[in-house]
Amino acid sequence: MTVVMPVFNGARTLRRSLGSVLDQTRSDLELIVVDDASTDDTAHIVEEVAQGDSRVRLIRRERSGGPAAARNTGIASGTGRYLAFCDADDLWLPDKLERQLTLAEAEGASLVYSGYHRVDAGFAGSAADFVPEGRVVRVPTRVTRAALRRGNVIGNLTAVVDLQRTGPVSLPDIPGAEDWALWLLIVGAGGAAVGIDEPLALYRADQPGSHSADRTRAVRAVWQVLRQQERLSMPGAAANLFLGAVAALRKNRI
């Protein structure tokens, strides 16, 4: 099991995110942290944690390349059959991986995902002692390519990919939609995508300066995926873009 954690100047939340991965009930994993040329204490924190846990490995990039480049650096260094992502401000509930891997094995799925909690950007608690606040993003238990084109229902922090079924993967360099583009490629190649409609992770919403906060870039990225990768007609792409925007607005109100 390979977990990739990209981080850029994430010292404020990094330690708790690392702990939420390392404290999983499914403990047979490697955690590859990719420092995307941070200028804060990120590297020091990872090195300190790695001294006490051999499952942690730090890769330092000399220049910042953004989320897709950092994640792909981690993917290329991974050795596990399964691949998951946890950003340095995300948190996983303790049984996330165990439940998802059980489902993946039972269903023969290429991609498994789950619901998640939305918490404030300033949330300072841990996953282990989190008290639900009712802000839950629900997900379908299965998703088709056509449905996925209408909006990304798979939170990056919840996805688990079976590389034995998909073969090698990498995220397309489409800032703001790189994870969605990858899910579409997996499903488009015939891979089954199944979900657990329960929150198994915590997502900090409205992080200042985050890629997802740039709405204009997000719209451009979605359009690029629909037109260039999925090769939809302009009317088809426009219809899916509209449906995705409506779904995103609903999600952001949670």
N, C-alpha and C positions, 0 to 999 in steps of 0.2 A: 504494500500500500504506500503510494507516494502522495504526500500533501505538499503543495506548492504555495508559499506565502510571499508574495511580492510586497515590498515596503519601501516607501520614500518618506523620510522624516516622520516616522511613525512612533517615535519613542513614547509618546503619551499613552498610547493604548496597546503597544506591542506586547508587553509582558503578559497581560491578561489573555490576549489572543493566542500567544504561544501556549500558555497553560491550558486553555480550553481544548487545544489539539492533543497535547501530551497527556491529558487526563481522560482521554477517551476510554470507554470500556473495551473497545477493540484496540489493543495497544501495539499490535505488530505493524508498525508504520515507520516511515522515514519522513522527516519534516525538513524540506529544503526551503530555506529563507533566502530570497534574492533581494539584496540591498541595492536599490536602483540609484546609486550615487548619493546617498543621504549625507547631510551635513550636520545632523544632530547625533545623539548617543545610540542610534539604532544598532550599529555594528557591535558596540560594546555590550549592549543588552543581550544580543543573540549569542555572542561569544561566552558571556557569563552563564547563560542557560545551557549552552552546549557543553560546558565543562561538567555539568551535573547530569547530562542526559545525552548519551551517544547517538540517539536517534535524530538529533538536530545537526544540520549542516548549513553553513553560511556560504553564500556566493556573493561576491561584491562586484558590481558593475562600475567601470570607471566613468561612464557617462550615462545619464538618465535617458532611457529610451521609451518610457511610458509603460502602462500596464501589460500590453500584449507582449512586448519584448521581454519584460521581466518574467512574466509567466512562462514564455517559451524557453527562456534560459533555464528555468527550473525544470520544465518538462523534459528537456534534452538531457538533464542530469539524473533524472529519476530512474529507478530500477524496479518499481512495483508493477504488478498487473493492473491494479486500480489506481486511478488518478483523481485527486480532489483538490479544490482550491479554498483557501481561507485567507482573506486579506488581513492586514495588520490592525484593522479596526473592527473585524468581525469576531463573533464568538460562537462556538458550537456547544450545544447541550451534550452532556456526557455520553449518551447512548446513540448519538447521531450516526456514526460510522457503522456500528454494530447492526443497527436496524436497516440501514441502507444496503449494506453488503449482503445481509440475509435476504432482502428482497431481490437484489440483483441476481443472486445465485438461484433463487426460486423461480424467477421469471425469465432468466436468460437474457436480461436486458443489457443493452450497450450503454444506456444512460439512465441514471436514477437521480431523483431530486426530491425535495420536500418543501413544505411550507416553512415560514419563518416569522419571528417576531420583529416588529419595527420598534426601535427605541430611540430616544433623543441622542443627538450627537454628543452631548455631554455626559451620557451614561457612564458611571464610574464603577459599577458593580462587576461581579464575575458571573460566568455562566452557571456555576454550581449553585449559587444562592439567588438566582434570578427569580423574581416573583412576577408572573404574567400580568400584563396591564391591559389585555384585551385587544392590542393592536397586532392582529395576526393576518398575514398574507396567505390566503388559501390557494391551493393548486389542484388541478385535475389529476386524477390517478393515472391517466394516460394522455399522451399528446401526439397528434399526427403532424406531418410537415405542413399541411394546409393550415391547421390551427396555430402552429407555432409562427407561421408567417404573419398571422394577425396580431401578434404581440408576444413578447418574451415572458413566458410564465415560469421560467426556470431561473431562479436566483443563483448567481455564480457561486455564492457561498454555500449552496446546498448541493451542487452537482457532484456526482461520482461517475467517472467514465471507466468502462471495462476495456482496457487497451488490448486485451486478448481478442476481443470481438471487433473492435474498430480498427486495429492496426495503429501505427504511429499517428499522433495528432499534433496540431499546432494551432494557435489562435490567429486568424487573419488580422492583419494590422489595420483595423478599422476603429479608431478611437471612439469609444462610446457605444460600440455594438460588437466588439470582438468576441465576447462570450456567446451572445445570441447567434452570431454567424457560425460559430463552431457547432452549436447544438443543431442548427439547420443542416450543416454538412453531415453530421452523424446520422440524423433521422433521414435525410435525403438519400443516404447510402443504404438505407434499409434497416438501420438499427432501431430497436424498440426503446422507447423512452417511457418510463413508469415513475409514478410519484407516490409519496406518502403525504396525504392531506392532513398533516399535523406539523406544527412548528418545531423544528429540530435545531434551529440556529437563531442568532440575534444579529440584526442588521442595524447599524447606526445610520439613521436617515439624515439627510440634509447636511452632510459634512462640508464645511467651507472649503472651496477650492477643489472639490472632487470632480472627476471627469463626468460623472453622471449628473452633476449640477448644471452643466452647460447645456441648456435645452436646444439652442440653435445647432450646436455640433451634433447633438444626439439625433435631431431630425435629419440632418445631412447624412449621418452614418446609417440610419435606418433605410433611407432612400438608396444609398449605395449598395447595401446588402440586397434589397429587393430587386433593384434593377440589374446590377452587375453580377452578383453571385447567383441569385435565384432566377434571374432572367425573366422577370415578369414584364408584361406590357406596361406602358405608362398608366392607363386606367386601372389595371390590376394592382400596380404598385401603390397608386394613390389611394385606392380603397383600403388596402392593408395598412398603409401609413396612418390613415384616419382612424381605423379601428384600434391600432396599436396606441395611438395618442390618447384615445378615450380610456383604454385600459390602464395606461400609465397614470393618467389623472386620478382615476379611482384608487389606484394603489397608493399614490402619494397622499391621499386624504386619510389613509388609515393611521 
